[in-house]
Amino acid sequence: MAQLGFNADDYAHTDEFAPLPAGEYLTMITQSSLDNTRSGGQMVRLTYTVMEGPFQGRKLWSRHNIINSSPKAEEIGRREISRIAHAVGQPRINDTEQLLQQVVRITIVLQDDPGYGAKNEVKKWATAPQQRLPVPTPARQAADPATTPPWG
């Protein structure tokens, strides 16, 4: 018999993962893939990570049919991919990896899923304002009086 030394009271015992409130979120696409559907089609799956605010670090997901037996589902999926591509400034996408690390402002709504309850659904994609990322500063070296300007 193996000894665990585990105390379940040290951890939350619920599996609740509440959806985010409906609204706009600044996100980064952190995962992208092209997957087969159960019906023989293909879909693009995206994972978004919230970049700011009280929900920073939370994940959201979207799926977009690009090959589907339903022409309507395929058209909707391809239209959504077009919106995403334009929002991230990549109108010609040859590989899902082109979407990785792209910053996009998304709008989510709450949908009621009869089997699982409330869940988030991404409904809009918009170009995010330019982000000013901190520039790493090189380690400071001792100042050389011959090359140091008088003001610095």
C-alpha positions, 0 to 999 in steps of 0.5 A, spaced: 500 500 500 502 506 498 502 512 503 499 519 500 499 523 505 494 527 502 488 531 505 482 533 501 480 538 506 486 543 503 483 544 497 476 546 494 472 540 493 467 543 487 468 543 480 465 549 479 468 554 473 463 560 473 463 563 466 466 570 465 461 576 465 458 578 458 462 583 455 469 585 452 475 582 453 482 584 451 485 577 449 491 573 446 490 567 442 494 562 446 492 555 442 490 554 435 489 547 431 485 544 426 481 538 428 477 533 425 469 533 427 465 527 429 461 528 422 468 528 418 469 535 417 474 540 420 474 546 425 479 551 427 479 551 435 482 557 438 484 558 446 484 566 448 487 568 454 485 574 458 490 579 458 488 584 463 483 586 469 480 582 474 479 576 470 487 576 467 489 569 465 482 566 464 481 562 458 476 562 453 475 558 447 471 558 440 470 553 434 469 554 427 467 549 422 471 550 415 469 544 412 462 541 414 456 537 411 452 543 412 453 549 408 450 554 413 455 551 418 461 552 414 459 559 411 458 561 418 465 558 421 469 561 415 465 568 416 468 568 423 475 566 421 475 572 416 473 576 422 478 574 426 484 574 421 482 581 419 482 583 427 489 580 428 491 583 421 492 577 418 487 576 412 491 571 408 492 565 413 495 558 411 496 555 418 493 556 424 500 558 427 499 564 424 494 566 429 498 564 435 500 570 440 495 575 436 492 580 441 485 581 439 479 584 443 473 579 443 466 580 445 463 574 449 455 573 451 452 568 456 449 562 452 445 557 456 447 550 455 441 545 457 446 539 459 451 544 462 448 550 464 451 557 462 457 558 458 461 563 454 460 564 447 465 569 443 461 573 438 465 578 436 472 580 434 476 586 433 482 589 432 486 591 439 489 597 441 496 597 440 499 594 446 505 597 449 509 592 452 515 593 457 522 593 453 527 589 457 532 594 459 539 591 459 544 591 465 546 597 467 554 598 466 559 603 469 558 609 466 564 611 462 566 619 463 569 620 456 562 617 453 557 619 458 553 626 456 553 631 461 545 630 462 545 623 463 
